[in-house]
Amino acid sequence: MTHEVAQIWRHPIKAIGAEPLTEVRLNAGGPLPLDRAWALLTGTSTDTGGWQHCRNFARGCYGPELMGVTATTNGKLITLKHPKQDAITINPETDSAKLVDWINAIYPAERSAPHTLIKSPDGGMADVETSAISIMSLSSLNALGEKLGQTLDPRRFRGNLWIDGNTPFEEFDWIDRELKIGDVRLKVIDRITRCRATEANPDTGERDANTLKALREHWGHTDFGILAVVQNDGDVAVGDTFEVL
């Protein structure tokens, strides 16, 4: 069976907005370019100039409405849309306050309040400190959806590369192996443990699927997707085939 890159996504602001791509150039040791390039601090958290734990930022598990945000980048500008909000276009370098006002309208008042948009370090601001690409499987997504009795949108899981052609959860067997997509090699390093952000519907921003319970009951864990470190510079596009080495 042929393995194929089915979708490519980036998330310019951590937890706020998903953007589809048709192709991307990956860089050795880096995240997917512009993925989690910015992050919105909450509570008493401050900018350290480096990677920080996800608890310091606005997150979909705290505010499920964030899962309903889509993003479009245009140069330095990012346009965000949400089903309950007017669209907003910001320059993340200068429009932190504008974004905070927009987010506060859909972020739970009982949670630590968002206050400052910061630039991520070069490695990005993913939930793990290691700079990596997240890879998800459509067959695993479909298997989970079948257990839940509903179709699941890939955006729930905030993956960078979505693959097709493997058996459900086969990707967990690829830890410590390499994937070769065209001329690009990626070293798979770990599984991804999920949080309640995946319970929210990206079309509505409302929780409507107990994804974590289904993963525990049917597979004995709450993992979905894998992390892989880019080994060399190169281009990846939707439709590319790949092999597991």
Secondary structure, DSSP 8 states (H G I E B T S, - for coil): --EEEEEEEE-SBTTB-BEEESEEEE-TT--STTTT-EEEEETT----SS---GGGB--TTT-GGGGG-EEEEETTEEEEEETTEEEEEE-TTT-HHHHHHHHHTTS-TTS--EEEEEE--TT---SSSS--EEEEEHHHHHHHHHHHTS---GGGGT-SEEEESS-TTGGGGGTT-EEEETTEEEEEEEEEE--GGGGB-TTTSSB---HHHHHHHHHSS-EEEEEEEE-S-EEEETT-EEEE-
